[in-house]
Amino acid sequence: MTVRKAWIVASVAISSALAFVMLLVVGVYVVAGNLVNGVGGGAKGLAEGAVPAAYADLVRKWGNLCPAISPALLAAQLYQESGFNPRAQSHAAAQGIAQFIPGTWASHGVDGDGDGDRDVWDPKDAIPSAASYDCELASYVKNVGGNQTENMLAAYNAGAYAVIKYKGVPPYSETQNYVKRITSLTKSFAAPVGRVDPSRQAAGAIEYAQSKLGTPYLWGGTGTDEQGGRFDCSGLTQAAYESVGIKLPRVANDQYNAGPHPARDELLPGDLVFFSDDLTNSRAIRHVGIYVGGGYMIDAPRTGAVIRFDPIDTPDYFGATRVTEDGAKALPTTV
């Protein structure tokens, strides 16, 4: 290589590096500007791909069974109970995708698909039964003042009598936390109808990820000293948000449920971006990075690579999550 060619190559490399640094600077200021200016919006319907395709139509249909529930709320309950696993079974003998215990199933299970039986292991029966049970509880507490959906959730956790007795969500910490958890988690399964609030911790998460650029990838890495400070993809995003006080789950497909889901043209720096070989099912997500703006993310891509900038507009791009503190806290520890 001639001296002139080497100088040209070096100049291009330096220019590219400076461009990425500027991208991050702009990204951080975009985050700050949106916090000041207040980007907001509501949510309605199911977020694309958030519910596995095999169950999405059932959730949409039965999630509209009564005014106290919605498809997003029903999805949140199913995720909380089983992670959409129709073969889930708990130590307390709760069974199926909706985790009915045998006594409750005997009283409240319905033949949702009209095939002549009530099978707790069949989502075509279990999902309609979960919706039906929610609506039945809502009818028990319909004359209690306050929020109908919150009262229904409280009745699900503590029993209708307690809700009636206390004229609303009872003063039990477990019940109050359950209502808040499902209410928050519902937002991560709902399709936004407008811009959603940016994370106040986004700039700090980007800064943390930027400080790890060039670090070698390690499968299962979470950045511990024993691992030489190395990460895999979800280990990096978990550590980045933990550095600003938000505890995310360990794996990428659970991190997807840590907040609402902006569209591609609504991404802000700090959003988590996800990739999957099955674009109909968030449970199949296999990769995650932190968006920095300009169509790029910081990610830990694979064995043999280092933490780096990568483009997000690839055929396996699944979607994004705007991490919220409440959304992260709402996630179950195991699904």
PEFENBEL-V509913 format. One record per pair of residues at least 4 apart in sequence whose C-alpha atoms are under 6 Angstrom apart, sorted by the first residue. I is the first residue (numbers start at 1). J is the second residue. If there is no record, write none. Layout:
i=<I I>
j=<J J>
//
This chain:
i=<23 24 27 27 27 28 29 34 34 39 40 40 40 41 41 41 42 42 43 43 43 43 44 44 45 45 46 46 46 46 47 47 47 49 49 49 50 50 51 52 53 58 59 59 60 62 62 63 63 63 64 66 68 68 72 72 72 73 76 76 78 78 78 79 79 81 82 82 82 83 84 85 86 86 86 87 88 88 89 89 90 93 94 94 94 95 95 96 96 100 104 105 109 110 110 111 111 111 112 112 112 113 120 122 123 128 129 137 138 138 144 151 151 153 154 154 154 155 155 157 161 163 163 163 163 166 173 177 180 181 181 182 184 185 185 187 188 188 188 199 201 202 205 205 206 208 209 213 213 214 214 215 215 216 217 217 217 217 217 217 217 218 218 218 219 220 221 221 221 221 222 222 223 223 223 224 225 231 231 232 233 233 234 234 234 238 238 241 242 242 246 248 249 252 253 253 256 258 258 258 259 259 259 259 259 260 260 261 261 262 269 269 269 270 270 271 271 271 271 272 272 272 272 273 273 273 273 274 274 274 274 274 275 275 275 275 275 276 276 276 276 277 279 289 289 289 290 290 291 292 292 295 295 296 296 296 297 297 298 298 299 299 300>
j=<27 292 269 292 293 203 33 38 39 197 195 196 197 194 195 196 192 193 190 191 192 193 190 191 190 191 72 189 190 191 189 190 191 280 281 282 189 282 56 281 280 62 63 71 71 128 131 70 71 74 70 135 148 149 186 189 190 186 185 186 82 84 98 83 84 99 88 97 335 335 97 97 96 97 121 96 95 96 94 95 94 101 99 100 101 99 100 120 121 105 108 109 129 118 129 117 118 125 124 125 128 124 126 126 127 132 133 152 142 152 167 168 169 179 158 169 175 159 160 175 165 167 168 169 170 170 177 181 184 185 330 186 327 327 330 260 257 259 260 324 244 270 240 241 270 240 240 307 308 306 307 306 307 306 230 231 232 300 303 305 306 230 231 232 232 232 230 231 232 235 231 235 229 230 231 229 229 235 236 300 288 300 238 251 252 242 248 246 246 247 325 328 255 288 283 285 321 323 327 328 321 322 323 324 327 321 322 320 321 266 291 292 293 290 291 290 291 321 322 289 290 320 321 288 289 319 320 287 288 318 319 320 285 287 316 317 318 285 286 316 318 316 318 297 298 299 297 298 297 296 297 311 312 310 311 312 309 310 308 309 307 308 307>
//
